[in-house]
Amino acid sequence: MAKRPPLKLFDADEIKRSIAPLAQRLPSNRASDHGDAQAPEPTTPDEYVETIDRLWEEAQKSFLAIGRYLDEAQKKLSAEQFAHVIERLRFGKVVRSQIMTAYRAVTAGLLPPGVEAAGYSVVYHAATLSDTERAQAVAEGVIRPDMRRTEIVAFKRRVRTNAAQREDDRRATLEAEKQRLLARVADIDRELSALA
């Protein structure tokens, strides 16, 4: 039987040097599309704002991909399989519903291009507006890529309160007219009784 040659021993530094080219090809070591791995760490308030805003925008835009996969899973999987998928996700029913509603509104063209940068919860609120309200919000500049949740919620409250107020005013007008007509009918009944 042939004797095997003794194993060569490597020190840790030699191993690191040997595998370094391969390690650089791993996704975790590659620079991202936005150069995050190469970007210098922020040091000033402006740099922190810039970095945080950029990362926030990237995170908000990713909801479209999440929405697409949720929508696709719901269409392609059985109800049982889809239920199994959603119970394993890190977010709940409300977030899932908002993401899917926002995704569908954006992909259906109900909202102007670029609004996904505002994030799924903001886009969700814009998507829940009626067609008339949405057109008004776009015309007033409320719906835009940098819209904030507080703005869209305030708009919704304002237009719906105005609509409710108009409805209340109309109801009061109709009730007054009804009372006037009932009084007139009572007068007519009295006149008819007097003639009999």
C-alpha positions in Angstrom: 0.0 0.0 0.0 1.4 3.4 -1.0 2.2 5.8 1.7 0.5 9.2 1.5 2.6 12.4 1.6 2.2 14.4 4.7 -0.3 17.2 4.6 1.1 20.7 4.1 0.2 23.0 7.0 -1.0 26.5 6.2 -1.0 29.4 8.5 -4.1 31.7 8.8 -2.6 34.6 6.8 -1.6 32.2 4.0 -5.2 30.9 3.8 -6.6 34.4 3.8 -4.3 35.4 0.9 -5.3 32.2 -1.0 -9.0 32.7 -0.8 -9.1 36.5 -1.0 -9.8 36.5 -4.8 -12.7 34.2 -4.3 -14.0 36.1 -1.3 -14.1 39.3 -3.2 -16.5 37.7 -5.7 -19.1 36.9 -3.0 -22.2 39.1 -3.1 -21.6 40.3 0.4 -18.2 41.7 -0.6 -19.2 43.3 -3.9 -19.9 47.0 -4.1 -23.6 47.6 -4.6 -25.1 49.3 -7.6 -25.0 52.5 -5.6 -21.4 52.1 -4.4 -22.3 51.7 -0.7 -19.2 49.5 -0.1 -17.0 52.3 -1.5 -18.8 55.2 -0.1 -17.1 57.0 2.7 -18.8 57.0 6.1 -20.8 60.2 6.7 -19.3 62.6 9.2 -21.3 65.8 8.8 -25.0 66.4 9.4 -25.5 67.0 5.7 -23.7 63.7 4.8 -25.8 61.8 7.3 -29.0 63.3 5.9 -27.9 62.5 2.3 -26.9 58.9 3.2 -30.0 58.2 5.3 -32.4 59.8 2.6 -30.8 57.8 -0.1 -31.1 54.5 1.8 -34.7 55.4 2.8 -35.5 56.0 -0.9 -34.0 52.7 -1.9 -36.0 50.9 0.9 -39.2 52.6 -0.1 -38.8 51.7 -3.8 -38.3 48.0 -3.0 -41.9 47.7 -2.0 -42.7 47.4 -5.7 -40.7 44.2 -5.9 -42.3 42.9 -2.7 -45.7 43.8 -4.0 -45.0 42.1 -7.3 -44.0 38.9 -5.7 -46.9 39.0 -3.3 -49.3 39.6 -6.2 -47.7 36.9 -8.2 -47.7 34.4 -5.3 -51.4 35.1 -4.7 -52.2 34.5 -8.4 -50.0 31.4 -9.0 -50.2 29.5 -5.7 -53.2 27.7 -4.3 -55.0 29.5 -1.4 -53.4 27.1 1.0 -49.9 27.6 -0.3 -50.3 31.4 -0.3 -51.6 31.3 3.3 -48.5 29.3 4.2 -46.3 31.8 2.5 -47.8 34.8 4.2 -47.8 33.3 7.6 -44.0 33.0 7.3 -43.4 36.6 6.3 -41.9 39.1 8.7 -44.8 41.5 8.4 -48.5 41.2 9.0 -51.7 41.4 7.2 -52.1 45.2 7.3 -48.6 45.8 5.9 -49.1 43.1 3.2 -52.5 44.6 2.2 -51.0 48.1 2.0 -48.0 47.0 -0.1 -50.2 45.1 -2.5 -52.7 47.9 -2.8 -49.9 50.4 -3.4 -48.2 48.1 -5.9 -51.4 47.5 -7.9 -52.1 51.3 -8.0 -48.6 52.1 -9.3 -48.5 49.3 -11.9 -52.1 50.1 -13.0 -51.0 53.7 -13.7 -53.5 55.1 -11.2 -50.7 57.3 -9.8 -48.1 59.5 -11.5 -44.7 57.9 -12.2 -42.1 58.3 -9.4 -44.6 58.3 -6.5 -43.2 55.0 -5.2 -40.3 57.0 -3.8 -42.7 58.2 -1.1 -43.0 54.7 0.3 -45.7 52.0 0.4 -47.8 53.5 3.2 -48.0 56.9 1.6 -48.7 55.4 -1.8 -51.4 53.2 -0.2 -53.2 56.3 1.2 -53.0 57.9 -2.2 -54.4 54.7 -3.8 -57.4 54.7 -1.5 -58.6 58.0 -2.8 -61.5 57.9 -5.3 -60.8 58.7 -8.9 -62.1 62.3 -8.4 -60.2 62.8 -5.2 -57.0 61.4 -6.8 -57.3 63.8 -9.8 -57.8 66.7 -7.4 -54.8 65.6 -5.3 -52.6 65.5 -8.4 -53.9 68.9 -9.6 -53.2 70.4 -6.2 -49.7 68.9 -6.1 -50.4 66.7 -3.1 -49.6 63.5 -5.0 -46.0 63.8 -6.0 -42.8 61.7 -5.5 -41.8 63.5 -2.3 -45.3 63.6 -0.8 -45.5 62.8 2.9 -48.1 60.7 4.7 -49.3 63.6 6.8 -50.0 65.6 3.6 -52.1 62.9 1.9 -54.0 62.1 5.1 -54.7 65.8 5.7 -55.9 66.1 2.1 -58.2 63.1 2.4 -59.6 64.5 5.7 -60.2 67.9 4.1 -61.9 66.7 0.9 -64.0 64.1 2.7 -65.0 66.5 5.5 -66.0 69.1 2.8 -68.0 66.3 1.1 -69.6 65.3 4.3 -70.4 68.9 5.1 -72.0 69.4 1.7 -74.0 66.2 2.3 -75.1 67.5 5.7 -76.1 70.8 4.2 -78.1 69.1 1.5 -79.8 66.8 4.0 -80.8 69.9 6.1 -82.1 71.6 3.0 -84.1 68.6 2.0 -85.5 68.2 5.6 -86.6 71.8 5.6 -88.3 71.4 2.2 -90.0 68.2 3.5 -91.3 70.0 6.5 -92.6 72.9 4.3 -94.3 70.4 2.0 -95.8 68.5 4.9 -97.2 71.8 6.4 -98.7 72.6 3.0 -100.3 69.1 2.7 -101.8 69.7 6.2 -103.2 73.0 5.0 -104.6 71.4 1.9 -106.2 68.6 4.0 -107.8 71.3 6.3 -109.2 73.1 3.3 -110.6 69.9 1.8 -112.2 69.0 5.1 -113.9 72.5 5.3 -115.3 71.9 1.8 -116.9 68.6 2.6 
